[in-house]
């Protein structure tokens, strides 16, 4: 019975995405998102992206976001790449694409930078606005704006959607109280755990909101390597993202599955308890 129920919900979920894909195809018949009495959200949307996802992920996501949020600043931080010639060609195409949208701000790099740096640039560019931070490899449904405006997520100082830092909301108040994202995390991976531990030190825990209309795109097929901005095959990196970042986190924090004196707890199943190592000094706060 449980298996049948699981299969049923998977089929219904897939049908829901197929139906919404149809709506996006004929989006011109949808109501104007900011027309009538629609709520105008006070926020900025931040997107981090890079060379390899321009056509497959970034362009489809941005075209949907600017349709749903024509009255909202969309700040794009495009990472650099070790593939210099390809990167310069990409940046030229990226600037042309982004130039179509009046509410889009582009921050572009030739050389690769850490995700923490990209998030910090977006936060500063947003001014006093809270930021809805999004990965570039997301699919969203046509009801996404309604969810943002009416779910309550906008009233939270820090919140995730579906317990994931691929899509989270952060206020400027919490950002300044906790501090910038740690740019010693020079690649990609571990930024969320580091920030969760620092939030916990300040007695803060992100809220979480459930919404079925946002999800990561399906991963590539097995056997096809996903190369990041640093020219590394992520399948060979510890944690699936960056061995360098994992090593840095271990040098900065004491981390364990079980509670130990002075540790704070972060909401995850493994490596739940974190404590700053004194030997890292002031650099440990990020």
Secondary structure per residue as TSV (DSSP state, phi and psi in degrees):
chain	resnum	aa	ss	phi	psi
A	1	X	-	360.0	-44.1
A	2	X	H	-63.8	-38.9
A	3	X	H	-62.8	-44.2
A	4	X	H	-62.2	-40.7
A	5	X	H	-64.0	-40.8
A	6	X	H	-62.9	-44.5
A	7	X	H	-63.2	-41.0
A	8	X	H	-59.6	-48.1
A	9	X	H	-66.8	-34.1
A	10	X	H	-65.5	-42.4
A	11	X	H	-64.9	-43.8
A	12	X	H	-64.7	-38.2
A	13	X	H	-63.7	-43.0
A	14	X	H	-65.7	-40.4
A	15	X	H	-63.4	-37.0
A	16	X	H	-62.2	-41.2
A	17	X	H	-69.5	-36.5
A	18	X	H	-64.5	-42.1
A	19	X	H	-64.1	-41.8
A	20	X	H	-69.0	-31.8
A	21	X	H	-61.4	-38.1
A	22	X	H	-62.7	-42.8
A	23	X	H	-61.9	-40.5
A	24	X	H	-64.6	-35.6
A	25	X	H	-61.8	-34.4
A	26	X	T	-115.1	45.2
A	27	X	G	-62.9	-19.9
A	28	X	G	-63.8	-17.0
A	29	X	G	-91.2	-6.8
A	30	X	S	-75.6	152.0
A	31	X	-	-60.1	147.4
A	32	X	-	-63.9	123.1
A	33	X	T	-57.6	-36.3
A	34	X	T	-104.9	18.1
A	35	X	S	-86.7	169.5
A	36	X	T	60.3	-127.5
A	37	X	T	-104.8	21.7
A	38	X	-	-63.1	143.9
A	39	X	-	-73.4	134.5
A	40	X	-	-96.0	110.0
A	41	X	-	-72.9	141.1
A	42	X	-	-93.8	92.9
A	43	X	-	-165.3	169.0
A	44	X	E	-117.4	151.3
A	45	X	E	-107.3	127.9
A	46	X	E	-111.0	135.9
A	47	X	E	-130.1	128.4
A	48	X	E	-102.2	139.8
A	49	X	E	-151.3	173.1
A	50	X	-	-156.3	173.9
A	51	X	G	-43.9	-51.5
A	52	X	G	-70.7	-12.0
A	53	X	G	-112.6	12.4
A	54	X	I	-60.1	-54.5
A	55	X	I	-79.5	-44.3
A	56	X	I	-76.5	-31.8
A	57	X	I	-123.1	-52.5
A	58	X	I	-63.9	-52.0
A	59	X	H	-61.0	-46.1
A	60	X	H	-61.9	-39.4
A	61	X	H	-66.5	-46.6
A	62	X	H	-63.4	-41.6
A	63	X	H	-61.2	-33.2
A	64	X	H	-76.2	-41.7
A	65	X	H	-65.1	-42.3
A	66	X	H	-71.0	-23.8
A	67	X	H	-72.0	-45.2
A	68	X	H	-75.3	-30.1
A	69	X	T	-126.9	61.6
A	70	X	T	-68.3	-15.6
A	71	X	T	-103.6	14.3
A	72	X	S	-124.4	132.3
A	73	X	E	-62.9	131.5
A	74	X	E	-114.0	114.6
A	75	X	E	-104.9	118.7
A	76	X	E	-107.0	125.6
A	77	X	E	-110.7	107.4
A	78	X	E	-97.6	117.6
A	79	X	-	-72.1	159.6
A	80	X	-	-80.6	-174.7
A	81	X	-	-152.0	154.3
A	82	X	S	-76.0	-14.0
A	83	X	-	-88.2	84.7
A	84	X	H	-60.6	-50.0
A	85	X	H	-62.6	-45.1
A	86	X	H	-63.8	-35.3
A	87	X	H	-67.1	-42.8
A	88	X	H	-64.5	-38.5
A	89	X	H	-66.5	-42.2
A	90	X	H	-60.0	-45.9
A	91	X	H	-63.4	-35.4
A	92	X	H	-64.4	-45.6
A	93	X	H	-68.0	-37.3
A	94	X	H	-63.8	-45.0
A	95	X	H	-63.0	-39.5
A	96	X	H	-64.4	-42.9
A	97	X	H	-65.4	-48.5
A	98	X	H	-66.9	-27.4
A	99	X	T	-65.4	-12.3
A	100	X	T	-73.2	-19.1
A	101	X	-	-114.4	122.5
A	102	X	T	-71.4	-23.2
A	103	X	T	-99.4	14.9
A	104	X	E	-107.3	130.1
A	105	X	E	-111.9	128.2
A	106	X	E	-109.9	128.3
A	107	X	E	-115.6	116.3
A	108	X	E	-123.8	145.2
A	109	X	-	-126.2	145.2
A	110	X	S	-88.3	-39.6
A	111	X	S	-99.0	147.2
A	112	X	-	-66.4	140.6
A	113	X	-	-127.2	161.1
A	114	X	-	-70.6	154.5
A	115	X	H	-60.2	-36.2
A	116	X	H	-58.2	-41.8
A	117	X	H	-62.9	-43.6
A	118	X	H	-62.6	-43.7
A	119	X	H	-61.9	-41.2
A	120	X	H	-63.9	-40.9
A	121	X	H	-62.3	-41.3
A	122	X	H	-64.5	-43.3
A	123	X	H	-61.3	-41.3
A	124	X	H	-69.2	-39.5
A	125	X	H	-65.1	-28.5
A	126	X	T	-74.0	-11.8
A	127	X	T	66.7	-122.1
A	128	X	T	-91.8	-4.9
A	129	X	S	-74.1	142.9
A	130	X	-	-66.6	158.6
A	131	X	E	-123.0	130.0
A	132	X	E	-92.9	106.3
A	133	X	E	-94.1	127.7
A	134	X	E	-126.9	141.7
A	135	X	-	-69.1	163.5
A	136	X	S	-86.1	-15.6
A	137	X	S	-96.9	47.7
A	138	X	E	-114.0	152.2
A	139	X	E	-117.7	141.1
A	140	X	E	-130.6	152.2
A	141	X	-	-92.5	166.9
A	142	X	T	-65.3	-18.1
A	143	X	T	-89.4	10.5
A	144	X	H	-62.8	-40.5
A	145	X	H	-62.5	-43.2
A	146	X	H	-59.7	-41.6
A	147	X	H	-60.8	-46.6
A	148	X	H	-62.7	-40.7
A	149	X	H	-75.5	-31.6
A	150	X	H	-121.1	-2.9
A	151	X	S	-77.3	-23.0
A	152	X	S	104.7	-9.7
A	153	X	G	-61.2	-31.9
A	154	X	G	-67.3	-22.8
A	155	X	G	-85.8	-4.0
A	156	X	-	-91.9	138.0
A	157	X	S	-72.1	-30.8
A	158	X	E	-150.4	127.1
A	159	X	E	-156.4	145.3
A	160	X	E	-104.1	163.7
A	161	X	E	-114.5	124.7
A	162	X	T	57.1	35.2
A	163	X	T	60.2	27.2
A	164	X	E	-125.0	139.7
A	165	X	E	-88.3	13.0
A	166	X	E	-75.8	-16.1
A	167	X	E	-153.9	107.5
A	168	X	E	-144.4	158.8
A	169	X	E	-112.9	136.1
A	170	X	E	-140.7	132.8
A	171	X	-	-86.3	159.4
A	172	X	H	-66.9	-30.6
A	173	X	H	-62.6	-49.0
A	174	X	H	-66.6	-38.1
A	175	X	H	-61.5	-43.9
A	176	X	H	-75.3	-31.8
A	177	X	H	-68.7	-41.0
A	178	X	H	-85.7	-30.0
A	179	X	-	104.7	169.4
A	180	X	S	-67.1	160.6
A	181	X	-	-65.3	142.8
A	182	X	-	-72.4	111.2
A	183	X	T	-81.6	0.4
A	184	X	T	-72.6	-14.8
A	185	X	-	-78.6	87.6
A	186	X	-	-82.7	-8.1
A	187	X	S	-120.9	-135.7
A	188	X	S	-126.0	129.2
A	189	X	S	127.6	133.1
A	190	X	S	89.4	-5.5
A	191	X	H	-61.6	-38.2
A	192	X	H	-67.8	-44.9
A	193	X	H	-63.5	-42.9
A	194	X	H	-59.2	-44.7
A	195	X	H	-72.7	-35.8
A	196	X	H	-59.9	-42.1
A	197	X	H	-65.9	-39.5
A	198	X	H	-70.0	-36.8
A	199	X	H	-60.6	-44.2
A	200	X	H	-62.5	-36.1
A	201	X	H	-60.0	-33.3
A	202	X	T	-90.1	9.1
A	203	X	T	74.2	24.5
A	204	X	-	-111.3	138.6
A	205	X	-	-132.7	125.4
A	206	X	-	-61.3	140.8
A	207	X	E	-73.4	168.1
A	208	X	E	-140.2	136.5
A	209	X	E	-123.3	137.2
A	210	X	-	-96.3	135.3
A	211	X	-	-154.7	124.8
A	212	X	T	-82.3	-3.6
A	213	X	T	-97.5	20.8
A	214	X	E	-143.4	137.4
A	215	X	E	-161.0	155.4
A	216	X	E	-69.7	146.4
A	217	X	-	-67.7	156.7
A	218	X	-	-61.5	142.4
A	219	X	-	-68.6	160.2
A	220	X	-	-63.6	159.0
A	221	X	-	-65.1	151.4
A	222	X	T	-59.4	144.3
A	223	X	T	92.7	-10.9
A	224	X	-	-105.4	115.2
A	225	X	-	-72.2	142.2
A	226	X	-	-106.4	111.8
A	227	X	B	-94.1	130.6
A	228	X	-	-88.6	-173.4
A	229	X	T	-65.0	-16.6
A	230	X	T	-99.0	8.5
A	231	X	S	77.2	19.1
A	232	X	-	-107.0	140.9
A	233	X	B	-77.3	112.1
A	234	X	G	-66.1	-22.2
A	235	X	G	-67.1	-19.1
A	236	X	G	-97.5	-0.3
A	237	X	S	-92.8	144.5
A	238	X	G	-62.4	133.4
A	239	X	G	78.5	-0.2
A	240	X	G	81.5	3.5
A	241	X	T	-130.3	-65.8
A	242	X	-	-152.3	115.3
A	243	X	H	-64.1	-34.5
A	244	X	H	-62.0	-47.6
A	245	X	H	-64.3	-38.9
A	246	X	H	-62.2	-43.1
A	247	X	H	-62.7	-40.6
A	248	X	H	-65.0	-42.7
A	249	X	H	-59.2	-39.8
A	250	X	H	-67.3	-29.4
A	251	X	H	-78.0	-22.8
A	252	X	H	-92.8	-33.9
A	253	X	E	-125.1	148.0
A	254	X	E	-87.9	128.1
A	255	X	E	-131.1	134.0
A	256	X	E	-150.4	161.3
A	257	X	S	-79.7	-28.7
A	258	X	S	-109.5	151.3
A	259	X	-	-61.6	141.3
A	260	X	-	-138.5	160.6
A	261	X	T	-57.2	129.4
A	262	X	T	87.0	-2.2
A	263	X	-	-84.0	152.6
A	264	X	E	-108.6	156.2
A	265	X	E	-105.3	136.8
A	266	X	-	-115.2	152.2
A	267	X	S	-77.8	85.9
A	268	X	S	-155.7	163.8
A	269	X	S	-79.2	-38.5
A	270	X	S	-116.4	157.0
A	271	X	S	51.6	51.8
A	272	X	-	-81.1	-24.2
A	273	X	E	-113.4	129.2
A	274	X	E	-131.1	142.6
A	275	X	E	-147.1	132.1
A	276	X	E	-63.0	137.1
A	277	X	-	-81.3	129.0
A	278	X	G	-62.9	-30.1
A	279	X	G	-66.0	-19.0
A	280	X	G	-81.1	-9.0
A	281	X	G	62.7	-149.3
A	282	X	G	-66.3	-22.5
A	283	X	G	-67.2	-16.4
A	284	X	G	-71.1	-20.4
A	285	X	G	-79.5	-4.9
A	286	X	-	96.8	360.0
